[in-house]
């Protein structure tokens, strides 16, 4: 295996291992905690209090509000970006101020709460009951000194607990009860414990399925260091190609190199799927698995014998050489994150397993020098993609990409002595498909 192919394996492995750090699931509570934390970066005092949430229509939310508040509290504690006021202290101060569990507070109450607790901001919010067992959570980060909301987060949550929700109690009954909350002991977090960082706003993983279109050119060279590639003016020679010259001097000759360049191809693909993701910033990556089939089209072209000036020749059929390629490759991507469109470009490298069929070419099969030549060849793939991801639904994207791709491989006609043949496919392809976020 050449140095280029070994380098390709190493780079591909590095890209695959790096995808795990780019793509992981973020639940809705993590999203609230992350967005609240990002809004609180300007606070000089990192001590905050988290109040229970209440329903926006005024009904009692003793359990629903406490559970949502509790889960958000745990996420914020794990981030270790704020000092969260103990629940017992919060209960005591709320009781002294005779504040109700409403999820909303006036400016005076907010200022008083801030002074007594020594906090610069509080987290509070409201709940809205939705269909199919879901609850809309509207969380806000409020500065206690000005009662100004400096951050907000809105998510839809699955109600996976029993109680509250459709109690049907009126707004008046909700206000009739003083604020009271279950006893709570803030857990002691080990400083050495690994904490998974929340996902950024434009950070996501993706799974793509797509189809490619294009007609890459093929370069094909048969080379033998011993100079024993036998050609004549018939089609029953080593390569199944006639010299096309009836003169006796050209009736039979041996060559060390027979080369074709920029041959027109037919076929389809790639048909592929890939998995990847983008991090918090511009960098991302993907791992792709693909299949493609290409063959030399019937055409008039030129060839070069032993490196001499090209001469004219013609392929009368479209099956002189057929390549079926199974590829595995990885891309390093750089994008410009947007709300609806993510344009990107990158560089990719990979390995290909190629099935070569040359029905008119003689090779060694079962110890005999006969037609056809059928061989497996390992190849190196290099590409430069430029594309965009267009969001058409919450978790669905339309993916369009233009890429230049090169796939080069070596073969020996079944192990002919001194043989070192090369086939290269290169050109621009257009790909379109669907992407699914996770």
RODO-2510 file (C-alpha; in nm, 4 decimals, decimal comma):
residues 438
     n   res          X          Y          Z
     1     x     0,0000     0,0000     0,0000
     2     x     0,1379     0,3399    -0,1012
     3     x     0,2142     0,6209     0,1406
     4     x    -0,0845     0,8176     0,0066
     5     x    -0,3222     0,5334     0,0832
     6     x    -0,1789     0,4848     0,4343
     7     x    -0,2181     0,8594     0,4953
     8     x    -0,5755     0,8348     0,3717
     9     x    -0,6567     0,5583     0,6223
    10     x    -0,5080     0,7605     0,9105
    11     x    -0,6916     1,0821     0,8177
    12     x    -1,0168     0,8926     0,7679
    13     x    -0,9835     0,7335     1,1102
    14     x    -0,9188     1,0701     1,2722
    15     x    -1,2270     1,2183     1,1072
    16     x    -1,4420     0,9264     1,2233
    17     x    -1,3271     0,9550     1,5857
    18     x    -1,3797     1,3312     1,5835
    19     x    -1,7457     1,2989     1,4812
    20     x    -1,8376     1,1757     1,8284
    21     x    -1,7380     1,5094     1,9758
    22     x    -1,9434     1,6996     1,7165
    23     x    -2,2710     1,5088     1,7384
    24     x    -2,4582     1,4298     2,0595
    25     x    -2,8143     1,4682     2,1722
    26     x    -2,9241     1,7699     2,3741
    27     x    -3,2489     1,7408     2,5673
    28     x    -3,4855     2,0353     2,6105
    29     x    -3,3828     2,1035     2,9717
    30     x    -3,0190     2,1293     2,8583
    31     x    -3,1318     2,3740     2,5899
    32     x    -3,3045     2,5976     2,8475
    33     x    -2,9997     2,5881     3,0772
    34     x    -2,7648     2,6661     2,7878
    35     x    -2,9673     2,9612     2,6600
    36     x    -3,0114     3,1012     3,0107
    37     x    -2,6362     3,0632     3,0707
    38     x    -2,5504     3,2391     2,7460
    39     x    -2,7812     3,5273     2,8422
    40     x    -2,6179     3,5517     3,1855
    41     x    -2,2597     3,5934     3,0653
    42     x    -2,2844     3,9702     3,1259
    43     x    -2,3766     3,9302     3,4931
    44     x    -2,1010     4,0305     3,7318
    45     x    -2,2615     3,8469     4,0234
    46     x    -2,2985     3,4816     3,9295
    47     x    -2,5363     3,4060     4,2172
    48     x    -2,8923     3,3393     4,0960
    49     x    -3,2217     3,2041     4,2309
    50     x    -3,4570     2,9737     4,0419
    51     x    -3,8281     3,0168     4,1167
    52     x    -4,0987     2,7607     4,0490
    53     x    -4,2916     2,8000     3,7242
    54     x    -4,6703     2,8496     3,6995
    55     x    -4,9337     2,8151     3,4301
    56     x    -4,9918     3,1234     3,2156
    57     x    -5,3712     3,0876     3,2514
    58     x    -5,3497     3,1089     3,6307
    59     x    -5,4330     2,7495     3,7228
    60     x    -5,2436     2,5774     4,0033
    61     x    -4,9091     2,4321     3,8978
    62     x    -4,7741     2,3158     4,2330
    63     x    -4,6265     1,9928     4,0950
    64     x    -4,5701     2,0784     3,7275
    65     x    -4,3998     2,4084     3,8100
    66     x    -4,1835     2,2534     4,0828
    67     x    -4,0683     1,9646     3,8609
    68     x    -3,9788     2,1869     3,5652
    69     x    -3,7959     2,4282     3,7966
    70     x    -3,6143     2,1398     3,9672
    71     x    -3,4894     1,9905     3,6404
    72     x    -3,3683     2,3243     3,5104
    73     x    -3,1956     2,3803     3,8458
    74     x    -3,0069     2,0523     3,8113
    75     x    -2,8882     2,1404     3,4596
    76     x    -2,7645     2,4836     3,5695
    77     x    -2,5827     2,3344     3,8697
    78     x    -2,4073     2,0816     3,6448
    79     x    -2,2815     2,3631     3,4225
    80     x    -2,1033     2,5181     3,7263
    81     x    -2,1422     2,8634     3,5731
    82     x    -2,3704     3,0011     3,8467
    83     x    -2,4020     2,9753     4,2235
    84     x    -2,7606     2,8621     4,2771
    85     x    -2,9389     2,9712     4,5979
    86     x    -3,0340     2,6839     4,8288
    87     x    -3,4011     2,5902     4,8145
    88     x    -3,4476     2,6280     5,1883
    89     x    -3,3160     2,9855     5,1759
    90     x    -3,5415     3,0644     4,8801
    91     x    -3,8480     2,9241     5,0636
    92     x    -3,7700     3,1339     5,3709
    93     x    -3,7316     3,4623     5,1836
    94     x    -4,0383     3,4004     4,9653
    95     x    -4,2365     3,3368     5,2807
    96     x    -4,1076     3,6530     5,4514
    97     x    -4,2044     3,8615     5,1485
    98     x    -4,5388     3,6799     5,1260
    99     x    -4,4813     3,6187     4,7541
   100     x    -4,7056     3,3822     4,5650
   101     x    -4,6049     3,1030     4,3259
   102     x    -4,7202     3,2830     4,0152
   103     x    -4,4185     3,2574     3,7855
   104     x    -4,4308     3,6357     3,7446
   105     x    -4,3289     3,9157     3,9837
   106     x    -4,3582     4,2925     3,9857
   107     x    -4,0543     4,5205     3,9907
   108     x    -4,0738     4,5914     4,3671
   109     x    -4,0928     4,2255     4,4642
   110     x    -3,8083     4,1421     4,2279
   111     x    -3,5837     4,4084     4,3819
   112     x    -3,6671     4,2964     4,7358
   113     x    -3,5970     3,9346     4,6516
   114     x    -3,2639     4,0291     4,4966
   115     x    -3,1517     4,2252     4,8016
   116     x    -3,2507     3,9599     5,0574
   117     x    -3,0958     3,6722     4,8621
   118     x    -2,7944     3,8677     4,7367
   119     x    -2,8612     3,7680     4,3757
   120     x    -2,8322     3,9796     4,0618
   121     x    -3,0816     3,7720     3,8625
   122     x    -3,3603     3,5196     3,8999
   123     x    -3,4880     3,2479     3,6655
   124     x    -3,8650     3,2152     3,6411
   125     x    -4,1294     3,1522     3,3788
   126     x    -4,4673     3,0171     3,2781
   127     x    -4,6156     2,6924     3,1491
   128     x    -4,8734     2,6377     2,8731
   129     x    -5,0520     2,3031     2,8464
   130     x    -5,0501     2,1635     2,4906
   131     x    -5,1956     1,8589     2,3188
   132     x    -5,0513     1,5064     2,3238
   133     x    -4,9158     1,5393     2,6772
   134     x    -4,6780     1,8259     2,6019
   135     x    -4,6102     2,1441     2,7961
   136     x    -4,4678     2,4655     2,6537
   137     x    -4,2091     2,6159     2,8879
   138     x    -4,1260     2,9861     2,8661
   139     x    -3,8231     3,0596     3,0853
   140     x    -3,6779     3,4063     3,1515
   141     x    -3,3645     3,5408     3,3162
   142     x    -3,4568     3,8639     3,4989
   143     x    -3,2211     4,1199     3,6535
   144     x    -3,3437     4,1890     4,0067
   145     x    -3,2275     4,5512     4,0128
   146     x    -3,4291     4,6598     3,7064
   147     x    -3,6826     4,3744     3,6682
   148     x    -3,5639     4,3571     3,3051
   149     x    -3,5676     4,0247     3,1224
   150     x    -3,2195     3,9808     2,9735
   151     x    -3,2648     3,6312     2,8357
   152     x    -3,5353     3,3839     2,7408
   153     x    -3,5825     3,0265     2,6260
   154     x    -3,8908     2,8532     2,4869
   155     x    -3,9228     2,4762     2,4405
   156     x    -4,1902     2,2075     2,4204
   157     x    -4,1487     1,9302     2,6795
   158     x    -4,2978     1,5866     2,7214
   159     x    -4,4952     1,5707     3,0496
   160     x    -4,3494     1,2453     3,1830
   161     x    -4,4841     1,2738     3,5382
   162     x    -4,8282     1,2356     3,6996
   163     x    -5,0201     1,5291     3,8458
   164     x    -5,1344     1,8886     3,7879
   165     x    -5,1876     1,9873     3,4192
   166     x    -5,5655     1,9932     3,3568
   167     x    -5,6784     2,0700     3,7138
   168     x    -5,9240     2,3310     3,5974
   169     x    -5,8613     2,5529     3,8987
   170     x    -5,9116     2,9231     3,8526
   171     x    -5,6598     3,2022     3,8683
   172     x    -5,8086     3,3171     4,1988
   173     x    -5,7465     2,9825     4,3660
   174     x    -5,3904     2,9825     4,2352
   175     x    -5,3183     3,3120     4,4094
   176     x    -5,4969     3,2107     4,7265
   177     x    -5,2209     2,9806     4,8408
   178     x    -4,8883     3,1202     4,9673
   179     x    -4,5706     3,0053     4,7995
   180     x    -4,4549     2,6705     4,9315
   181     x    -4,2151     2,4204     4,7843
   182     x    -4,0835     2,0766     4,8818
   183     x    -3,7680     2,0550     5,0865
   184     x    -3,4599     2,0379     4,8715
   185     x    -3,0955     1,9695     4,9365
   186     x    -2,8547     2,0900     4,6753
   187     x    -2,6240     1,8002     4,5825
   188     x    -2,2523     1,8374     4,6240
   189     x    -2,0911     1,8249     4,2844
   190     x    -1,7530     1,6625     4,2531
   191     x    -1,5153     1,9038     4,0884
   192     x    -1,3446     1,6179     3,9111
   193     x    -1,6636     1,4831     3,7541
   194     x    -1,6823     1,5084     3,3772
   195     x    -1,9590     1,7431     3,2664
   196     x    -2,0909     1,7304     2,9092
   197     x    -2,1123     2,0781     2,7659
   198     x    -2,4534     2,1827     2,6287
   199     x    -2,5003     2,2004     2,2555
   200     x    -2,4586     2,5377     2,0839
   201     x    -2,7324     2,7169     1,8906
   202     x    -2,6118     2,6052     1,5463
   203     x    -2,4635     2,2730     1,6575
   204     x    -2,6237     1,9582     1,5204
   205     x    -2,5597     1,6138     1,3799
   206     x    -2,6959     1,5002     1,0447
   207     x    -2,7703     1,1890     0,8409
   208     x    -2,7854     1,2418     0,4623
   209     x    -2,9100     1,0259     0,1758
   210     x    -2,8305     1,1562    -0,1727
   211     x    -2,7740     1,0875    -0,5426
   212     x    -2,4981     1,2239    -0,7637
   213     x    -2,4888     1,3196    -1,1319
   214     x    -2,1965     1,3843    -1,3654
   215     x    -1,9626     1,2316    -1,6245
   216     x    -1,6083     1,2130    -1,4898
   217     x    -1,3271     1,1528    -1,7361
   218     x    -1,1141     0,8377    -1,7282
   219     x    -0,7372     0,8107    -1,7720
   220     x    -0,6157     0,4570    -1,8419
   221     x    -0,2584     0,3375    -1,8796
   222     x    -0,1208    -0,0111    -1,9284
   223     x     0,2481    -0,0124    -1,8307
   224     x     0,4990    -0,2963    -1,8218
   225     x     0,8608    -0,2461    -1,7201
   226     x     0,9654    -0,5459    -1,9323
   227     x     0,8117    -0,3958    -2,2477
   228     x     0,6076    -0,7024    -2,3316
   229     x     0,2599    -0,5572    -2,3980
   230     x     0,1965    -0,7297    -2,7327
   231     x    -0,0207    -0,5491    -2,9917
   232     x    -0,0924    -0,6178    -3,3609
   233     x    -0,3465    -0,5240    -3,6281
   234     x    -0,5935    -0,7836    -3,5010
   235     x    -0,8075    -0,7721    -3,1879
   236     x    -0,6722    -1,0950    -3,0411
   237     x    -0,3715    -0,9446    -2,8606
   238     x    -0,2847    -0,8501    -2,5030
   239     x    -0,5184    -0,5492    -2,4877
   240     x    -0,7786    -0,6452    -2,7501
   241     x    -0,6971    -0,3309    -2,9522
   242     x    -0,5897    -0,3202    -3,3178
   243     x    -0,2974    -0,1036    -3,4234
   244     x    -0,5038    -0,0244    -3,7324
   245     x    -0,2049    -0,0340    -3,9690
   246     x    -0,1846    -0,3117    -4,2298
   247     x     0,1847    -0,2592    -4,2980
   248     x     0,3950    -0,5599    -4,2114
   249     x     0,6281    -0,3480    -3,9980
   250     x     0,3396    -0,2871    -3,7585
   251     x     0,1875    -0,6298    -3,7774
   252     x     0,3167    -0,7246    -3,4348
   253     x     0,5060    -0,5181    -3,1742
   254     x     0,5690    -0,5135    -2,7996
   255     x     0,5247    -0,1971    -2,5948
   256     x     0,6081    -0,0810    -2,2442
   257     x     0,3291     0,1813    -2,2244
   258     x    -0,0178     0,2210    -2,3806
   259     x    -0,1957     0,5312    -2,2537
   260     x    -0,5412     0,6885    -2,2978
   261     x    -0,6377     1,0264    -2,1493
   262     x    -0,9689     1,2034    -2,0815
   263     x    -1,1902     0,9246    -2,2050
   264     x    -1,5642     0,9964    -2,1955
   265     x    -1,7507     0,7726    -1,9507
   266     x    -2,1085     0,6582    -1,8901
   267     x    -2,2720     0,5298    -1,5744
   268     x    -2,4484     0,6509    -1,2625
   269     x    -2,3817     0,7625    -0,9086
   270     x    -2,2647     0,8063    -0,6581
   271     x    -2,5542     0,6742    -0,4543
   272     x    -2,4497     0,7410    -0,0970
   273     x    -2,5322     0,8131     0,2629
   274     x    -2,3262     0,9944     0,5207
   275     x    -2,3329     1,0833     0,8869
   276     x    -2,1682     1,3898     1,0327
   277     x    -2,2185     1,7099     1,2233
   278     x    -2,1138     2,0666     1,2934
   279     x    -1,9721     2,1987     1,6201
   280     x    -2,0408     2,5292     1,7923
   281     x    -1,8477     2,7267     1,5336
   282     x    -1,7630     2,6839     1,1678
   283     x    -1,5948     2,3410     1,1764
   284     x    -1,7658     2,0118     1,1036
   285     x    -1,7092     1,6772     0,9399
   286     x    -1,8742     1,3716     0,7898
   287     x    -1,8166     1,0079     0,7042
   288     x    -1,9579     0,8875     0,3711
   289     x    -2,0319     0,5447     0,2194
   290     x    -2,0946     0,5415    -0,1566
   291     x    -2,1424     0,3249    -0,4662
   292     x    -2,0765     0,4298    -0,8274
   293     x    -2,0509     0,2579    -1,1667
   294     x    -1,8575     0,3937    -1,4697
   295     x    -1,7656     0,2541    -1,8130
   296     x    -1,5795     0,3825    -2,1208
   297     x    -1,8296     0,5059    -2,3805
   298     x    -1,7964     0,4203    -2,7500
   299     x    -1,5934     0,7089    -2,8951
   300     x    -1,3163     0,8304    -3,1201
   301     x    -1,0123     0,9302    -2,9166
   302     x    -0,6325     0,9307    -2,9117
   303     x    -0,3734     0,7081    -2,7513
   304     x    -0,0003     0,7216    -2,6875
   305     x     0,2393     0,4285    -2,7386
   306     x     0,5639     0,4321    -2,5389
   307     x     0,5104     0,8011    -2,4635
   308     x     0,5150     0,9073    -2,8301
   309     x     0,2850     1,1695    -2,9827
   310     x    -0,0828     1,0699    -2,9574
   311     x    -0,2422     0,8923    -3,2501
   312     x    -0,6058     0,8375    -3,3418
   313     x    -0,8032     0,5282    -3,2426
   314     x    -1,1653     0,4320    -3,1734
   315     x    -1,3595     0,2325    -2,9147
   316     x    -1,6468     0,0659    -3,1015
   317     x    -1,8282    -0,0608    -2,7899
   318     x    -1,9110     0,0937    -2,4531
   319     x    -1,7857    -0,1961    -2,2403
   320     x    -1,4083    -0,1921    -2,2967
   321     x    -1,3538    -0,1046    -1,9275
   322     x    -1,6117    -0,0948    -1,6452
   323     x    -1,5416     0,0158    -1,2880
   324     x    -1,7720    -0,0437    -0,9907
   325     x    -1,6589     0,1591    -0,6902
   326     x    -1,7439     0,1129    -0,3231
   327     x    -1,6061     0,4108    -0,1326
   328     x    -1,5614     0,5136     0,2296
   329     x    -1,4391     0,8663     0,2812
   330     x    -1,4434     1,1563     0,5228
   331     x    -1,4658     1,5328     0,4812
   332     x    -1,3409     1,8193     0,6947
   333     x    -1,6017     2,0940     0,6484
   334     x    -1,6049     2,4695     0,7063
   335     x    -1,9419     2,6447     0,7014
   336     x    -2,1103     2,9782     0,7633
   337     x    -2,3885     2,8997     1,0149
   338     x    -2,7273     3,0531     0,9411
   339     x    -3,0866     3,0292     1,0575
   340     x    -3,2128     2,8643     0,7379
   341     x    -2,9095     2,8050     0,5127
   342     x    -2,5643     2,6676     0,5968
   343     x    -2,3243     2,7143     0,3010
   344     x    -2,0039     2,5111     0,3330
   345     x    -1,6885     2,3927     0,1623
   346     x    -1,4269     2,1399     0,2606
   347     x    -1,1659     1,8790     0,1767
   348     x    -1,2161     1,5035     0,1761
   349     x    -1,0046     1,1912     0,1495
   350     x    -1,0919     0,8229     0,1503
   351     x    -1,0364     0,4713     0,0245
   352     x    -1,2145     0,2871    -0,2568
   353     x    -1,2578    -0,0798    -0,3389
   354     x    -1,2949    -0,1113    -0,7164
   355     x    -1,4164    -0,4012    -0,9255
   356     x    -1,2580    -0,3781    -1,2729
   357     x    -1,3950    -0,5627    -1,5758
   358     x    -1,2008    -0,5552    -1,9076
   359     x    -1,3620    -0,8201    -2,1299
   360     x    -1,1195    -0,7747    -2,4257
   361     x    -0,7963    -0,7569    -2,2236
   362     x    -0,5872    -1,0643    -2,1502
   363     x    -0,4729    -1,1300    -1,7954
   364     x    -0,3642    -1,4221    -1,5813
   365     x    -0,6610    -1,6320    -1,4723
   366     x    -0,6007    -1,9725    -1,3149
   367     x    -0,2465    -1,9722    -1,4497
   368     x    -0,3435    -1,8947    -1,8119
   369     x    -0,3015    -1,5706    -2,0116
   370     x    -0,6602    -1,5311    -2,1339
   371     x    -0,9554    -1,2942    -2,1659
   372     x    -1,1321    -1,1388    -1,9773
   373     x    -0,9446    -0,9486    -1,7076
   374     x    -1,1441    -0,9109    -1,3862
   375     x    -0,9690    -0,7653    -1,0854
   376     x    -1,0214    -0,5940    -0,7506
   377     x    -0,8159    -0,2784    -0,6980
   378     x    -0,7701    -0,0582    -0,3926
   379     x    -0,7875     0,3126    -0,4688
   380     x    -0,7342     0,6543    -0,3147
   381     x    -1,0161     0,9104    -0,3252
   382     x    -0,9655     1,2873    -0,2915
   383     x    -1,2361     1,5514    -0,3255
   384     x    -1,3248     1,9171    -0,2692
   385     x    -1,6957     1,9722    -0,1868
   386     x    -1,8832     2,3049    -0,2043
   387     x    -2,2498     2,3055    -0,1071
   388     x    -2,5313     2,4241     0,1129
   389     x    -2,7787     2,2795     0,3593
   390     x    -3,1252     2,4400     0,3376
   391     x    -3,3604     2,3844     0,6316
   392     x    -3,7121     2,2989     0,5085
   393     x    -3,8517     2,1647     0,8385
   394     x    -3,7534     2,1421     1,2039
   395     x    -3,5334     1,8333     1,1557
   396     x    -3,5133     1,8134     0,7759
   397     x    -3,2758     1,9777     0,5307
   398     x    -3,2354     1,9873     0,1532
   399     x    -2,8702     1,9239     0,0652
   400     x    -2,7140     2,0393    -0,2633
   401     x    -2,3427     1,9962    -0,3327
   402     x    -2,0969     2,0481    -0,6180
   403     x    -1,7749     1,8525    -0,5768
   404     x    -1,4565     1,7794    -0,7662
   405     x    -1,3573     1,4172    -0,7040
   406     x    -1,0615     1,2010    -0,8022
   407     x    -1,0394     0,8241    -0,7637
   408     x    -0,7133     0,6585    -0,8702
   409     x    -0,6266     0,2890    -0,8529
   410     x    -0,3557     0,0435    -0,9628
   411     x    -0,3920    -0,3088    -1,1036
   412     x    -0,1732    -0,5723    -1,2698
   413     x    -0,4036    -0,7672    -1,5075
   414     x    -0,4212    -1,0524    -1,2611
   415     x    -0,0498    -1,0460    -1,1771
   416     x     0,1292    -1,0129    -1,5142
   417     x     0,5053    -0,9950    -1,4581
   418     x     0,6382    -0,6350    -1,4629
   419     x     0,2869    -0,4897    -1,4923
   420     x     0,1857    -0,1629    -1,3193
   421     x    -0,1416    -0,0353    -1,4697
   422     x    -0,3302     0,2748    -1,3575
   423     x    -0,6938     0,3848    -1,3915
   424     x    -0,8082     0,7287    -1,2734
   425     x    -1,1579     0,8793    -1,2664
   426     x    -1,1760     1,2560    -1,2149
   427     x    -1,4285     1,5330    -1,2650
   428     x    -1,7071     1,7484    -1,1233
   429     x    -2,0296     1,5984    -0,9880
   430     x    -2,3552     1,7506    -0,8672
   431     x    -2,5260     1,5867    -0,5693
   432     x    -2,8713     1,6438    -0,4238
   433     x    -3,0432     1,4737    -0,1331
   434     x    -3,2178     1,4987     0,2014
   435     x    -3,0586     1,5525     0,5405
   436     x    -3,2049     1,4654     0,8794
   437     x    -3,0832     1,6357     1,2001
   438     x    -3,0215     1,4593     1,5287
***
